[in-house]
Amino acid sequence: MDYQNATRILPEHLIAAIQEYTDGEYLYIPRKDEHRQAWGANKQTRQLLDQRNQAIYQRYCRGTSVKSLAAEYYLATKTIYKILANCKKNE
């Protein structure tokens, strides 16, 4: 997401109306609901995390302890338990 100069996009009367509420501050305008994308849709982050979580679950099922998994993946044991619960639920 790039910042745009409002004077290049919006008409002057609309800029003046916005300045009544906020003057010279950054303003985030959210996307319309129909244009929103799920988290991680633009990059492979969601897929990479899903693969990592599956690997954690498989290793746990083969006997690796939660404490060892947490240390290896640099995660809190509570996070490992959440990952395990989600993977079990999705089976």
Sequence and secondary structure as in RCSB ss.txt:
>XXXX:A:sequence
MDYQNATRILPEHLIAAIQEYTDGEYLYIPRKDEHRQAWGANKQTRQLLDQRNQAIYQRYCRGTSVKSLAAEYYL
ATKTIYKILANCKKNE
>XXXX:A:secstr
     HHHHS HHHHHHHHTT SS        GGG   TTSSSSHHHHHHHHHHHHHHHHHTT  HHHHHHHHT 
 HHHHHHHHHHHHHH 
